[in-house]
Amino acid sequence: MSWRFFKKTDVSLSRALSLLLKPVISEKATFGAERNEVTFRVSLDATKPEIRSAVEKLFKVKVFSVTTSRQQGKQKRFRGRVGRRIETKKAFVRLVKGESIDIGATTK
């Protein structure tokens, strides 16, 4: 394991906003909420320490662990032409017991 995972990384507010693209609202994500886990779609160049720091900074919660999943874009046909879907990366953020993030709430 590399030493970069052991040191604290602090991201700026603009970098934190560009890392977390949007929350994922799906059946699997709602089952993760039972285990105190929130799922986000993140940028492709985001690392686990950066995602941890961004979530802690934006939502003011303590993060227990971060797991990422990367999905390659697959080739599809659109009206007879070959196209390609975009590549995506998801982060499964598990929060410390007692912490929570309300994804459905909107702030003004």
DRENBABA-457310 format. One record per atom (N, C-alpha, C): x, y, z. Coordinates in steps of 0.02 Angstrom, whole numbers, padded with zeros to 5 digits, always signed. Layout:
XYZ;...
***
This chain:
+00042-00059+00000;+00000+00000+00000;+00044+00062+00000;+00024+00111-00037;+00064+00171-00045;+00056+00217+00016;+00106+00258+00029;+00106+00304+00085;+00057+00361+00076;+00036+00374+00014;-00010+00429+00003;-00079+00417+00034;-00095+00353+00050;-00158+00338+00081;-00157+00351+00156;-00098+00355+00185;-00093+00366+00257;-00093+00439+00277;-00071+00482+00231;-00070+00553+00249;-00137+00586+00234;-00154+00636+00273;-00217+00672+00265;-00213+00716+00203;-00264+00712+00162;-00268+00757+00104;-00324+00806+00116;-00311+00868+00104;-00361+00920+00112;-00374+00950+00044;-00435+00947+00022;-00453+00974-00044;-00487+01042-00035;-00479+01084-00084;-00512+01149-00082;-00586+01141-00095;-00624+01193-00081;-00696+01190-00090;-00715+01180-00163;-00680+01214-00208;-00695+01206-00279;-00678+01136-00304;-00623+01107-00280;-00606+01038-00299;-00656+00989-00270;-00679+01002-00208;-00729+00958-00177;-00794+00958-00216;-00814+01017-00240;-00876+01021-00279;-00869+00988-00347;-00808+00988-00375;-00798+00956-00440;-00789+00881-00434;-00770+00856-00375;-00762+00784-00366;-00828+00748-00362;-00874+00773-00320;-00939+00741-00310;-00987+00768-00362;-01004+00728-00412;-01047+00751-00466;-01121+00751-00446;-01145+00694-00422;-01215+00690-00400;-01225+00627-00360;-01276+00626-00316;-01290+00564-00279;-01326+00514-00325;-01316+00452-00311;-01348+00398-00348;-01410+00376-00311;-01467+00381-00344;-01530+00359-00315;-01552+00297-00352;-01541+00239-00322;-01560+00176-00353;-01581+00127-00298;-01603+00069-00318;-01624+00019-00269;-01565-00004-00227;-01508-00015-00260;-01449-00037-00224;-01424+00017-00175;-01430+00080-00195;-01408+00135-00152;-01453+00142-00091;-01518+00129-00099;-01562+00133-00041;-01550+00075+00007;-01531+00017-00018;-01513-00037+00026;-01449-00021+00064;-01404+00016+00032;-01343+00038+00066;-01356+00087+00122;-01411+00124+00116;-01429+00172+00169;-01445+00137+00234;-01466+00075+00231;-01478+00037+00292;-01414+00023+00330;-01358+00019+00293;-01292+00008+00324;-01254+00073+00334;-01291+00129+00333;-01261+00196+00343;-01212+00212+00287;-01231+00197+00225;-01188+00206+00167;-01223+00251+00116;-01186+00298+00087;-01212+00344+00037;-01172+00333-00027;-01206+00334-00084;-01174+00322-00149;-01173+00387-00190;-01115+00404-00218;-01107+00463-00259;-01077+00445-00326;-01095+00480-00378;-01059+00477-00441;-01003+00529-00437;-00942+00508-00449;-00884+00552-00440;-00846+00558-00506;-00800+00606-00510;-00760+00614-00570;-00711+00556-00577;-00688+00544-00637;-00646+00486-00651;-00577+00491-00619;-00553+00552-00607;-00486+00560-00578;-00487+00567-00502;-00544+00555-00470;-00550+00561-00397;-00517+00501-00363;-00481+00515-00309;-00451+00462-00269;-00491+00454-00204;-00480+00398-00170;-00518+00384-00109;-00504+00437-00054;-00441+00457-00042;-00431+00509+00009;-00462+00576-00009;-00463+00592-00074;-00496+00654-00095;-00571+00651-00085;-00601+00593-00100;-00673+00585-00092;-00691+00590-00018;-00651+00559+00025;-00663+00562+00097;-00660+00634+00122;-00610+00670+00101;-00602+00739+00123;-00658+00783+00096;-00680+00772+00034;-00733+00811+00004;-00800+00800+00040;-00816+00738+00056;-00879+00724+00091;-00877+00753+00162;-00821+00747+00196;-00816+00775+00263;-00821+00851+00262;-00793+00882+00211;-00794+00955+00207;-00864+00981+00187;-00896+00950+00138;-00959+00976+00113;-01018+00960+00159;-01020+00900+00188;-01077+00880+00227;-01065+00882+00302;-01003+00896+00323;-00985+00900+00394;-01003+00837+00433;-00981+00780+00407;-00991+00715+00439;-00923+00680+00442;-00918+00627+00481;-00858+00586+00485;-00868+00525+00441;-00818+00511+00400;-00821+00454+00353;-00782+00396+00382;-00813+00337+00380;-00781+00276+00405;-00738+00244+00351;-00766+00236+00290;-00728+00206+00236;-00757+00228+00169;-00715+00222+00117;-00735+00239+00048;-00716+00180+00003;-00764+00158-00037;-00752+00106-00087;-00773+00134-00154;-00733+00122-00206;-00749+00148-00271;-00760+00092-00321;-00798+00108-00373;-00813+00061-00426;-00811+00099-00492;-00776+00071-00540;-00770+00104-00605;-00802+00061-00659;-00846+00092-00698;-00882+00055-00751;-00860+00082-00818;-00835+00037-00860;-00814+00056-00927;-00874+00068-00972;-00869+00117-01016;-00924+00130-01063;-00927+00076-01116;-00987+00052-01130;-00992-00002-01179;-01018+00024-01245;-01003-00013-01298;-01025+00006-01364;-01098-00012-01373;-01136+00034-01399;-01207+00023-01413;-01222+00049-01483;-01276+00026-01512;-01298+00051-01578;-01355+00100-01568;-01349+00158-01597;-01401+00208-01596;-01422+00222-01668;-01482+00199-01687;-01509+00208-01755;-01460+00181-01808;-01432+00124-01796;-01389+00092-01845;-01316+00115-01841;-01301+00167-01804;-01232+00191-01797;-01203+00167-01731;-01139+00154-01732;-01105+00131-01672;-01089+00192-01629;-01109+00188-01566;-01095+00241-01518;-01063+00211-01457;-01045+00253-01410;-01013+00229-01349;-01041+00266-01289;-01060+00230-01237;-01082+00261-01176;-01022+00288-01137;-01036+00334-01092;-00981+00364-01055;-00958+00318-00999;-00895+00326-00979;-00868+00289-00922;-00890+00325-00858;-00905+00287-00807;-00927+00317-00744;-00888+00288-00686;-00886+00325-00631;-00855+00302-00570;-00901+00318-00512;-00913+00269-00470;-00956+00278-00412;-00915+00269-00348;-00934+00306-00297;-00902+00300-00232;-00955+00281-00181;-00942+00228-00144;-00985+00206-00090;-00953+00229-00025;-00984+00279+00007;-00955+00311+00066;-00993+00285+00127;-00958+00250+00170;-00988+00226+00233;-00972+00276+00288;-01023+00298+00323;-01016+00348+00375;-01008+00315+00443;-00979+00354+00490;-00972+00330+00558;-01041+00322+00589;-01049+00275+00634;-01114+00262+00666;-01139+00325+00700;-01201+00342+00686;-01232+00402+00715;-01232+00461+00667;-01193+00460+00614;-01191+00513+00564;-01240+00496+00508;-01266+00548+00474;-01309+00536+00417;-01308+00595+00370;-01323+00581+00307;-01329+00632+00255;-01399+00624+00225;-01437+00678+00223;-01503+00676+00193;-01498+00699+00121;-01497+00651+00075;-01488+00666+00004;-01550+00698-00025;-01609+00679-00002;-01671+00703-00030;-01687+00775-00013;-01655+00803+00038;-01670+00872+00059;-01636+00921+00014;-01670+00975-00003;-01641+01028-00043;-01630+01087+00001;-01575+01122-00010;-01560+01182+00030;-01563+01243-00015;-01583+01298+00015;-01586+01361-00023;-01538+01411+00007;
***
